[in-house]
Structures are given as structure tokens and as C-alpha cells.
Amino acid sequence: MPDIYISYAWKDREQTQDDSREHIVDQFCEACKKRGYTVLRDKSTLSYRDSIENFMRQIGAGKYVLVVVSDKYLFSEYCMFEAVKLLAHERFEERVFPIVLPESNVFNAEKSLDYKVHWQDKLQAFSRKLDAIGRSSGMAEMLLKERDYKEIDENVLQFVTRISKMNVLPPKALLDSGFKDIFAALEKQIAKDNAPEPKTTPGKGPASLKEPAFPKFDLRNKDKFRFEHALRPAQTKTVVSKFPASLNIVADKGQGRRRFMEDLATCGIENENIRVVHIKLPVFLNDWDAFLQEVARQADISLTESYQDFRSYIPNAIISGITGKDLVELLRESAVKHRQPVLFILENLEVFFEAPEDMDSAFGIGFLQKLNALKNRDFCTLLVSSHRSVNHSVFKGISSPLTLDEIKLNLLSDENLRDEILRRMPDIAEDARLYLQEQLESDPNHTYQLLEELLNELEGHPKADRKDIKRMLIDKRQKMVGYGRK
């Protein structure tokens, strides 16, 4: 039986037993035990000195969570931290089973704004005190606390709105029935999550609806995988060996992130029944529709008319929080239809965090939430490139929910440079090749950019000597300085 987490605010001393949140939770726990469920609540799960924050994160990621929504819950820092983490993971409506107490203003739109005002005031007051004291490295924990307040401030109304749209029963009716309706909904969801693969008749039935799982590759088969084509063959092989884990490839500008991603996509994994969807984010950041259309094209899935109708009448302010669902469903549909798990490569994610003025408003925090959801799905592996870590990056004052294992690209070695030059120009004179290598090694800021631009130009001058290369280098370096790259 699956575990059930409980998120609630502890009772106040002045509450009577019958109407207290604690009483409702105690009764639910007893009902769960009778049905064989394991219940995880802080009072019974945490031991002395255990991490409260880790437990709250577990609740946020829990597959089935009973949420007792009260006024105190929506004003509680710990409870709202759990609520934010619940929102950060996908399938919120399928995972959350709410009990809404009458005292809360969840179903009163005007009064529910009081929760937003509370967290806005709390954030501003906390930030003013930090500014007065001075923000320094010794204030790291307090700065993290400020980040938590920002997340709650940004998400409290989304949480209230999504709870208010769910059909719930009065707490007394649930208590009197022994939580019959909650258990019926829970068991229905568990059955759906664990539905067996439908039986089909060969040649007659529909394709299996089961999501294919991304495999772990056996790199010992040299006929399938090739790394000698790569600029960094050893590191390319290391990254492939880590699949199906989702990863963040990190490298400074000018160090060949783009080439590294291309090398990964063409090292042989495409022959392993994997569908590669490779998107350069800056190209599409000002047009969400174009972004989805390109994902759909590479995934070989049609965008339905219903989605286009959906975009036409829902305001962007609302869309920005939920459009990521279309991305997840597109890739899932592709995996099921083609029976191929997906490697989703997304280049230059740092431009998203910079939030340029012309960025489509549909690219909101929900986009990051759905990327985080993708990394947790068996049918997809997420591979992101950026010039800095995406972990703990901030988007419009909100800490990113996306966390990924990092691989920092090594600087190009003497062997890397030699192999790439000889691969592209096998007939280059030895002294010209050595001079080119020396110059690139002594200028590490934009090693790959210089290498790529020089080789492109030298391919038209196969007999170029040291003087020609020196002239080209001076010209390229001057342009880089002029473009503000150094």
C-alpha cells in the first residue's frame, strides 16, 4: 500500500477536541490504519533532532497527500512551505486530497486576498530588516529564509485558487462517514496510477499505452557508440554513462557548450531507440506557441486544435502558471506513440532566468515546474545547458524549483585541440598546427569560439602558414574585444 502524507497546522490550545484540526487528522490516521495504509505525519514520523525541512520537502514530493486547509494553515510559514513544494511537482490535483475547514476563506475570492496581503507584508518587513542589518555572507540562512517568503508570496493565491476549484465535502460529513469519499477518491487514483498495460491482439489491437522507460546504456558495445568524433570524448562518454539521470551541463561562454550538446546527440544514442528532441531556447523565448510547435515537430506529435483554442481565450497571466502541462504531455504522448523514451535537450536555459523584455509571458515559473516534473518521469531524461548552475537560480524573485545534477565542462586540453584540428584539417602543416594549438591554449576565455571560427576560415585556405594564422587570430581577437566578449 502506498504512503499517505498529511499536511496540516497543529491545533490551537483554545480549540475543543471535536472541531480541532488535530482531531480530524487523528481520526483520519485511525481510518487509514484500519485500511492498511501507512500514514506519515510530522508528530509520529519525526524523531528528536530530525530535519523538519527535509520532512516538509518529502510532503511536497509525496504521491498522495491529505491537506487540511485552515486559516492557520494559510498563515503558517511551515505549512505554506509544504504548499509551495506541492505546487512545484506535477499532477497537483491528482496527488492532493483536501479537507477545507469552514474558518478558511478559500472559497471567498475577495477575502482570500488577505492571505496575499499577509505574505506580501511579511516579505517586505523581513527584507527591510535584512537591508538595515546588511546583506553579507554571514546572513546566508536569513537570505534563504527571505527566498522562502518570496516563494510563498508568489504562490499563495495559486494554491488557494487550485484548492477552491476542487469539489470538497464539509469536514463533519467526512468525519461522520469515516472519510468514505476521500478513500474512494484515493483508491480510484491509486488504481489509475497502477493500471496494468492493456492487452492487445498482435496486428489488431492499439499500441501499448505504457510509457517506455529511458534505459541505462551499455557503453561496452563499440559498434553502437562512438566518442572519437567528440571535442571532449572522455567527458562525453562520462555523461552518457550517467543516463537516465537528468543533468545540467555547465560551462563558461565560449567553451563549447553547443558543440558538446551536439556531440552527445550524435554519439550513438539515437540508434538505441531513443527520440532526441533538441531545442535552442533563445530562438523561441519570445514565442511560446513556436516553442511548443517545434517540440511537437521533433517529437512527431500534432498539436491539437483544442490547445490553440485554449490559448485564444485564456489570459496570459493565467496561462503562465499552467502551460508547462502541454510540454510534459507532448513528450509523454510521443514516448507512448512511438514506444521511444525521449532525451529532451534544452540549450542556454540561463536566458530564461535573465527574463528579457520580449520574453513571451507564457514562459513563467510553471515552465520551470514542468521541467522539474520531466526530470522525475521515467519516459524522459532532461539535459540542460547553461553558463551557470540552474540550481537555486532566481526567476523574477522566485527561487527555481528545478534542481539537476551538474557536469561542469573541462577546459579544452592540448589533446582535444590537436584532435579537433586534425579532424577538420588533416593536411595542415605540422608547424602551423602547433602554432595554432599554442595560441588557443594561451587564450582560454573563448577557446572554442576561436577554434571554430579559425577552422571555418582555414578550411578555405588549406595552405595557410603561421603568418596567415597570426593575422586571422589578431582579427578574431579584436572583434571579440569590440563585441564586449572579453
VEXGU-227756 format. One record per residue (C-alpha): residue number from 1; z, y, x. Coordinates in steps of 0.2 Angstrom, whole numbers. Layout:
# VEXGU-227756
- NUM,Z,Y,X $
...
# end
This chain:
# VEXGU-227756
- 1,0,0,0 $
- 2,-4,17,7 $
- 3,9,30,12 $
- 4,13,44,0 $
- 5,19,61,7 $
- 6,30,73,-3 $
- 7,28,92,0 $
- 8,42,102,-9 $
- 9,55,116,-7 $
- 10,73,110,-7 $
- 11,84,114,-21 $
- 12,95,129,-23 $
- 13,114,127,-25 $
- 14,114,136,-42 $
- 15,101,123,-49 $
- 16,108,110,-61 $
- 17,103,92,-57 $
- 18,91,90,-72 $
- 19,80,104,-68 $
- 20,80,104,-49 $
- 21,66,100,-38 $
- 22,77,88,-29 $
- 23,80,78,-45 $
- 24,61,77,-49 $
- 25,57,71,-31 $
- 26,72,59,-31 $
- 27,66,51,-47 $
- 28,48,50,-41 $
- 29,54,41,-25 $
- 30,63,29,-35 $
- 31,47,26,-46 $
- 32,37,24,-30 $
- 33,49,11,-23 $
- 34,48,0,-39 $
- 35,29,0,-37 $
- 36,29,-4,-19 $
- 37,24,12,-11 $
- 38,31,19,5 $
- 39,37,37,2 $
- 40,38,50,17 $
- 41,49,65,14 $
- 42,57,75,27 $
- 43,75,71,22 $
- 44,73,52,23 $
- 45,60,52,37 $
- 46,66,64,50 $
- 47,79,59,62 $
- 48,91,71,72 $
- 49,80,82,84 $
- 50,64,76,77 $
- 51,50,89,77 $
- 52,49,97,59 $
- 53,32,105,64 $
- 54,25,88,68 $
- 55,30,81,51 $
- 56,23,96,42 $
- 57,6,93,51 $
- 58,7,75,45 $
- 59,9,80,27 $
- 60,-6,92,29 $
- 61,-16,77,35 $
- 62,-9,65,23 $
- 63,-21,55,12 $
- 64,-10,56,-3 $
- 65,2,70,-6 $
- 66,13,74,-20 $
- 67,15,93,-20 $
- 68,30,100,-31 $
- 69,24,119,-33 $
- 70,38,131,-37 $
- 71,41,149,-35 $
- 72,52,145,-19 $
- 73,38,134,-13 $
- 74,25,148,-13 $
- 75,38,160,-4 $
- 76,44,147,8 $
- 77,37,148,26 $
- 78,38,129,29 $
- 79,31,124,13 $
- 80,16,136,15 $
- 81,13,130,32 $
- 82,11,112,24 $
- 83,-1,120,11 $
- 84,-12,128,24 $
- 85,-13,112,33 $
- 86,-18,103,17 $
- 87,-32,116,14 $
- 88,-38,113,32 $
- 89,-43,95,28 $
- 90,-56,90,17 $
- 91,-55,82,-1 $
- 92,-41,93,-6 $
- 93,-42,89,-25 $
- 94,-43,71,-21 $
- 95,-28,70,-10 $
- 96,-16,82,-19 $
- 97,-6,76,-34 $
- 98,3,92,-40 $
- 99,18,95,-51 $
- 100,19,113,-56 $
- 101,36,120,-61 $
- 102,37,132,-76 $
- 103,45,145,-64 $
- 104,30,147,-54 $
- 105,16,160,-58 $
- 106,2,148,-53 $
- 107,-7,150,-70 $
- 108,-5,169,-71 $
- 109,-18,177,-61 $
- 110,-10,194,-61 $
- 111,7,188,-57 $
- 112,1,176,-43 $
- 113,-5,191,-33 $
- 114,14,194,-30 $
- 115,13,179,-18 $
- 116,-1,188,-8 $
- 117,9,204,-8 $
- 118,24,194,-1 $
- 119,15,186,13 $
- 120,5,202,17 $
- 121,21,212,19 $
- 122,30,198,29 $
- 123,15,198,41 $
- 124,14,217,43 $
- 125,33,218,46 $
- 126,33,204,59 $
- 127,18,212,68 $
- 128,26,229,68 $
- 129,42,222,77 $
- 130,31,212,89 $
- 131,22,229,93 $
- 132,38,238,95 $
- 133,45,225,107 $
- 134,29,222,117 $
- 135,17,208,117 $
- 136,19,198,133 $
- 137,18,180,139 $
- 138,36,178,136 $
- 139,33,180,117 $
- 140,21,165,116 $
- 141,31,157,102 $
- 142,33,173,92 $
- 143,14,176,94 $
- 144,11,158,87 $
- 145,23,162,73 $
- 146,13,178,69 $
- 147,-3,167,69 $
- 148,5,156,56 $
- 149,9,171,45 $
- 150,-9,176,46 $
- 151,-15,159,40 $
- 152,-3,159,26 $
- 153,-8,177,21 $
- 154,-26,172,21 $
- 155,-24,156,12 $
- 156,-10,158,-1 $
- 157,-22,163,-15 $
- 158,-35,150,-12 $
- 159,-20,137,-13 $
- 160,-14,144,-29 $
- 161,-32,145,-37 $
- 162,-36,127,-32 $
- 163,-20,121,-39 $
- 164,-22,131,-55 $
- 165,-39,123,-58 $
- 166,-31,105,-59 $
- 167,-26,98,-75 $
- 168,-7,95,-74 $
- 169,7,90,-86 $
- 170,24,98,-89 $
- 171,37,91,-77 $
- 172,48,85,-91 $
- 173,34,75,-99 $
- 174,31,67,-81 $
- 175,49,63,-79 $
- 176,50,55,-97 $
- 177,35,44,-94 $
- 178,41,38,-77 $
- 179,27,48,-69 $
- 180,14,36,-78 $
- 181,0,49,-77 $
- 182,2,53,-58 $
- 183,2,34,-54 $
- 184,-13,31,-65 $
- 185,-22,45,-55 $
- 186,-16,39,-39 $
- 187,-21,21,-42 $
- 188,-38,27,-48 $
- 189,-41,37,-32 $
- 190,-35,23,-21 $
- 191,-47,11,-29 $
- 192,-61,23,-27 $
- 193,-56,25,-8 $
- 194,-56,7,-6 $
- 195,-71,2,-17 $
- 196,-80,-13,-9 $
- 197,-98,-12,-4 $
- 198,-109,-16,-19 $
- 199,-118,-32,-19 $
- 200,-137,-32,-19 $
- 201,-151,-44,-20 $
- 202,-162,-44,-5 $
- 203,-178,-34,-9 $
- 204,-172,-29,-26 $
- 205,-155,-20,-26 $
- 206,-152,-2,-19 $
- 207,-147,1,-1 $
- 208,-129,-1,3 $
- 209,-118,14,-1 $
- 210,-106,11,13 $
- 211,-105,24,26 $
- 212,-111,17,43 $
- 213,-98,19,57 $
- 214,-103,28,73 $
- 215,-102,15,87 $
- 216,-95,15,104 $
- 217,-109,12,116 $
- 218,-110,-2,129 $
- 219,-117,8,144 $
- 220,-120,-8,155 $
- 221,-137,-11,147 $
- 222,-148,-1,159 $
- 223,-163,-4,149 $
- 224,-157,6,134 $
- 225,-148,21,143 $
- 226,-155,32,156 $
- 227,-145,46,165 $
- 228,-156,49,180 $
- 229,-165,62,170 $
- 230,-150,72,168 $
- 231,-145,88,178 $
- 232,-127,81,179 $
- 233,-130,62,177 $
- 234,-112,56,181 $
- 235,-104,68,168 $
- 236,-117,65,155 $
- 237,-113,46,156 $
- 238,-94,50,155 $
- 239,-97,60,139 $
- 240,-107,46,131 $
- 241,-94,34,136 $
- 242,-81,44,125 $
- 243,-91,42,109 $
- 244,-87,41,95 $
- 245,-74,54,99 $
- 246,-79,71,94 $
- 247,-80,83,109 $
- 248,-81,101,114 $
- 249,-92,104,129 $
- 250,-86,120,138 $
- 251,-95,129,152 $
- 252,-97,147,158 $
- 253,-113,156,153 $
- 254,-127,152,165 $
- 255,-120,135,169 $
- 256,-132,124,159 $
- 257,-124,120,143 $
- 258,-140,120,133 $
- 259,-148,108,146 $
- 260,-133,97,146 $
- 261,-134,95,127 $
- 262,-152,91,128 $
- 263,-149,78,141 $
- 264,-136,70,130 $
- 265,-148,69,115 $
- 266,-161,61,126 $
- 267,-151,49,137 $
- 268,-155,34,126 $
- 269,-143,35,111 $
- 270,-157,39,100 $
- 271,-163,21,102 $
- 272,-146,15,96 $
- 273,-149,18,78 $
- 274,-141,35,78 $
- 275,-148,50,70 $
- 276,-146,66,80 $
- 277,-145,82,71 $
- 278,-146,96,84 $
- 279,-143,114,79 $
- 280,-143,130,89 $
- 281,-130,140,79 $
- 282,-136,158,84 $
- 283,-153,155,77 $
- 284,-145,153,59 $
- 285,-129,163,59 $
- 286,-137,176,48 $
- 287,-144,164,35 $
- 288,-133,150,28 $
- 289,-147,144,17 $
- 290,-159,142,33 $
- 291,-145,133,42 $
- 292,-142,120,28 $
- 293,-161,118,26 $
- 294,-163,114,45 $
- 295,-148,102,44 $
- 296,-157,94,29 $
- 297,-174,93,38 $
- 298,-167,84,53 $
- 299,-156,73,43 $
- 300,-171,69,32 $
- 301,-162,74,16 $
- 302,-168,85,2 $
- 303,-158,100,-4 $
- 304,-156,98,-22 $
- 305,-161,112,-35 $
- 306,-143,112,-41 $
- 307,-137,118,-24 $
- 308,-150,133,-25 $
- 309,-144,137,-42 $
- 310,-126,136,-37 $
- 311,-130,149,-23 $
- 312,-138,160,-35 $
- 313,-124,164,-47 $
- 314,-108,161,-36 $
- 315,-102,177,-27 $
- 316,-102,175,-8 $
- 317,-84,179,-7 $
- 318,-80,163,-16 $
- 319,-94,153,-8 $
- 320,-87,157,10 $
- 321,-72,146,7 $
- 322,-81,130,0 $
- 323,-99,130,6 $
- 324,-94,118,20 $
- 325,-94,104,7 $
- 326,-113,104,7 $
- 327,-114,102,26 $
- 328,-102,86,25 $
- 329,-111,79,10 $
- 330,-128,82,18 $
- 331,-124,72,33 $
- 332,-115,59,24 $
- 333,-130,56,12 $
- 334,-141,55,27 $
- 335,-130,42,35 $
- 336,-129,31,19 $
- 337,-148,33,15 $
- 338,-154,29,32 $
- 339,-140,17,37 $
- 340,-138,28,53 $
- 341,-122,37,58 $
- 342,-125,55,64 $
- 343,-122,64,80 $
- 344,-121,82,75 $
- 345,-124,93,90 $
- 346,-119,112,87 $
- 347,-123,124,101 $
- 348,-114,140,105 $
- 349,-100,140,92 $
- 350,-92,155,101 $
- 351,-104,166,92 $
- 352,-96,161,76 $
- 353,-79,167,82 $
- 354,-87,184,88 $
- 355,-91,187,69 $
- 356,-107,198,72 $
- 357,-110,211,59 $
- 358,-126,202,52 $
- 359,-117,185,50 $
- 360,-120,178,33 $
- 361,-104,179,23 $
- 362,-106,161,18 $
- 363,-100,157,36 $
- 364,-82,158,33 $
- 365,-66,149,38 $
- 366,-72,135,26 $
- 367,-86,132,39 $
- 368,-73,128,52 $
- 369,-63,117,40 $
- 370,-78,106,36 $
- 371,-82,104,55 $
- 372,-64,98,57 $
- 373,-67,86,42 $
- 374,-83,80,50 $
- 375,-74,75,66 $
- 376,-62,64,56 $
- 377,-76,54,47 $
- 378,-82,38,54 $
- 379,-101,41,50 $
- 380,-102,57,61 $
- 381,-97,62,78 $
- 382,-97,81,81 $
- 383,-102,88,98 $
- 384,-99,107,100 $
- 385,-104,118,115 $
- 386,-96,134,119 $
- 387,-92,145,134 $
- 388,-73,144,130 $
- 389,-62,132,121 $
- 390,-63,132,102 $
- 391,-45,126,101 $
- 392,-34,140,95 $
- 393,-48,152,94 $
- 394,-46,165,81 $
- 395,-59,169,67 $
- 396,-56,186,59 $
- 397,-37,185,62 $
- 398,-36,167,57 $
- 399,-32,153,69 $
- 400,-46,140,68 $
- 401,-42,123,60 $
- 402,-55,115,72 $
- 403,-47,105,86 $
- 404,-58,95,98 $
- 405,-55,86,115 $
- 406,-63,96,129 $
- 407,-75,92,143 $
- 408,-77,106,155 $
- 409,-94,105,164 $
- 410,-93,103,183 $
- 411,-102,116,193 $
- 412,-119,110,199 $
- 413,-117,101,216 $
- 414,-129,100,231 $
- 415,-135,83,224 $
- 416,-138,90,207 $
- 417,-148,104,213 $
- 418,-158,93,225 $
- 419,-162,80,212 $
- 420,-167,93,199 $
- 421,-179,102,212 $
- 422,-187,86,217 $
- 423,-189,80,199 $
- 424,-198,96,194 $
- 425,-207,99,211 $
- 426,-209,83,220 $
- 427,-221,91,233 $
- 428,-211,106,238 $
- 429,-209,109,256 $
- 430,-193,102,264 $
- 431,-188,119,271 $
- 432,-192,128,255 $
- 433,-182,116,245 $
- 434,-167,118,257 $
- 435,-168,137,257 $
- 436,-168,137,238 $
- 437,-153,125,237 $
- 438,-143,136,249 $
- 439,-147,152,239 $
- 440,-142,144,222 $
- 441,-126,136,229 $
- 442,-120,154,236 $
- 443,-123,162,219 $
- 444,-113,151,206 $
- 445,-112,164,192 $
- 446,-129,159,185 $
- 447,-134,144,195 $
- 448,-143,135,181 $
- 449,-152,151,174 $
- 450,-158,155,192 $
- 451,-163,137,194 $
- 452,-173,136,178 $
- 453,-181,152,180 $
- 454,-186,149,198 $
- 455,-193,132,195 $
- 456,-203,138,180 $
- 457,-211,151,191 $
- 458,-213,140,206 $
- 459,-222,127,196 $
- 460,-237,139,195 $
- 461,-235,141,214 $
- 462,-233,124,222 $
- 463,-237,130,240 $
- 464,-223,144,239 $
- 465,-213,146,255 $
- 466,-197,154,260 $
- 467,-203,171,258 $
- 468,-210,168,241 $
- 469,-194,161,235 $
- 470,-184,175,243 $
- 471,-195,188,234 $
- 472,-193,178,217 $
- 473,-174,177,220 $
- 474,-172,196,223 $
- 475,-182,200,207 $
- 476,-172,187,196 $
- 477,-155,194,203 $
- 478,-160,212,200 $
- 479,-165,208,182 $
- 480,-148,199,179 $
- 481,-139,214,185 $
- 482,-149,225,174 $
- 483,-146,215,159 $
- 484,-127,215,162 $
- 485,-126,197,166 $
- 486,-115,200,181 $
# end
